[in-house]
């Protein structure tokens, strides 16, 4: 039956950056359709709030503290998931950070901090997740980039833009490298959605007006409009799709 190819029941899914924003949306999307979600981030108190909320609705969710910039923490987290649940069916690389500054004033420490969180963290999580996925001959990796990985704009966030563009390149190269192992690596490039990172823009009338002026649909996205994409990429329906970028931006990148 057609609907069976979208089934992710009992799949073990690790989501980084799952303590807020898009990470919560991704966790909800997978938990709501029967997946076993493991929420990873640095802020354990926030993770616990997300986990408790999911469990109160009857979903399965566990938490693991993990700083994706620390290689040994990443390795330990992924090895713990495999030990506790027996497999790792899906990895969602969502953890990220930003720094706002004119490039001429940007401190190199802020540059490194954002690149470490947004790009090196993706590499580390992929490196250790792939050891399990290649051994089991199956797996899904979904990297979260951004519309800003595809286009330029007036926001003074050079390290963020650079790291998100890097995720697109990493996705394509990695997908090619491991395609024969039945592991698919794809990328979602969201446009503007409500999150902890975008809240200051939403709360500023002028910033929000500018953002909406860039979106042909003239509105920001809703959580439901991301959930379908992550479910699709985590299911058998996407088994013949790899190295691709799915842009969910209301048409922003069409300019």
Long-range contacts (C-beta under 8 A, 24 or more apart in sequence): 4-236, 5-235, 5-236, 5-237, 6-33, 6-231, 6-232, 6-235, 6-236, 6-237, 7-33, 7-34, 7-235, 7-236, 8-33, 8-34, 8-35, 8-89, 8-90, 8-231, 8-234, 8-235, 9-33, 9-34, 9-35, 10-34, 10-35, 10-36, 11-35, 11-36, 11-89, 11-90, 11-234, 12-36, 12-38, 12-81, 12-85, 12-86, 12-87, 12-88, 12-89, 12-90, 13-37, 13-38, 13-89, 13-90, 13-91, 13-92, 13-234, 14-38, 14-40, 14-77, 14-78, 14-81, 14-88, 14-90, 14-91, 14-92, 14-125, 14-129, 15-39, 15-40, 15-92, 15-94, 16-40, 16-41, 16-66, 16-68, 16-91, 16-92, 16-93, 16-94, 16-95, 16-121, 16-125, 17-41, 17-68, 17-94, 17-95, 17-96, 17-144, 18-47, 18-50, 18-94, 19-43, 19-46, 19-47, 19-50, 20-46, 20-50, 20-195, 20-196, 21-193, 21-194, 21-195, 21-196, 21-197, 21-198, 22-94, 22-144, 22-190, 22-193, 22-195, 22-226, 23-92, 23-94, 23-95, 24-50, 25-193, 25-223, 25-226, 25-227, 25-230, 26-92, 26-94, 26-144, 26-226, 26-230, 27-54, 27-61, 28-54, 28-223, 28-227, 29-226, 29-227, 29-228, 29-230, 29-231, 30-90, 30-230, 30-231, 30-234, 31-59, 31-60, 31-61, 32-59, 32-227, 33-231, 35-60, 35-89, 35-90, 35-234, 36-60, 36-61, 36-62, 36-85, 37-61, 37-62, 38-62, 38-63, 38-64, 38-81, 38-85, 39-63, 39-64, 40-64, 40-65, 40-66, 40-68, 40-77, 40-95, 41-65, 41-66, 41-95, 42-66, 42-67, 68-93, 68-95, 68-117, 68-120, 68-121, 68-122, 68-124, 68-125, 69-116, 69-117, 69-120, 69-121, 69-124, 71-124, 74-121, 74-124, 74-125, 74-127, 74-128, 75-124, 75-128, 78-125, 78-128, 78-129, 78-131, 78-132, 79-128, 82-132, 87-132, 87-136, 88-129, 88-132, 88-133, 88-136, 88-139, 89-138, 89-139, 89-140, 89-234, 90-139, 90-140, 90-141, 90-142, 90-234, 91-125, 91-126, 91-129, 91-133, 91-139, 91-140, 91-141, 91-142, 92-142, 92-144, 92-230, 93-121, 93-122, 93-125, 93-126, 93-141, 93-142, 93-143, 93-144, 93-167, 94-144, 95-121, 96-121, 96-144, 96-160, 96-163, 96-197, 97-160, 98-157, 98-159, 98-160, 98-197, 99-157, 99-159, 99-160, 100-155, 100-156, 100-157, 101-156, 101-158, 102-156, 103-156, 103-158, 106-158, 106-159, 110-159, 111-158, 111-159, 113-159, 114-159, 114-160, 114-163, 115-159, 115-162, 115-163, 115-166, 117-163, 118-159, 118-160, 118-163, 118-164, 118-166, 118-167, 119-163, 119-166, 119-167, 119-170, 122-167, 122-170, 123-170, 126-170, 126-174, 126-185, 130-178, 130-183, 133-178, 133-181, 133-183, 134-178, 134-181, 134-183, 137-181, 137-182, 137-183, 138-182, 138-183, 139-182, 139-183, 139-184, 140-183, 140-184, 140-186, 140-233, 140-234, 140-238, 141-174, 141-183, 141-184, 141-185, 141-186, 142-186, 142-187, 142-188, 142-230, 142-233, 142-234, 143-167, 143-170, 143-171, 143-185, 143-186, 143-187, 143-188, 144-187, 144-188, 144-190, 145-171, 145-187, 145-188, 145-189, 145-245, 146-189, 146-190, 147-189, 147-190, 147-191, 147-192, 147-247, 147-249, 147-252, 147-253, 149-189, 150-189, 150-245, 150-247, 150-253, 151-252, 151-253, 151-255, 153-214, 154-210, 164-189, 168-245, 171-243, 171-245, 172-243, 175-242, 175-243, 175-244, 176-243, 179-242, 179-243, 182-239, 184-233, 184-238, 184-239, 184-241, 184-242, 185-242, 185-243, 186-233, 186-238, 186-241, 186-242, 186-243, 186-244, 186-245, 186-246, 187-244, 187-245, 187-246, 188-226, 188-229, 188-230, 188-233, 188-245, 188-246, 188-248, 189-245, 189-246, 189-247, 189-248, 189-249, 189-253, 190-221, 190-226, 190-248, 190-249, 191-215, 191-220, 191-221, 191-247, 191-248, 191-249, 191-250, 191-252, 191-253, 192-220, 192-221, 192-249, 192-250, 192-252, 193-220, 193-221, 193-222, 193-223, 193-225, 193-226, 194-220, 194-223, 214-252, 214-255, 215-249, 215-250, 215-251, 215-252, 216-250, 216-251, 216-252, 216-254, 217-250, 217-251, 219-250, 220-250, 221-248, 221-249, 221-250
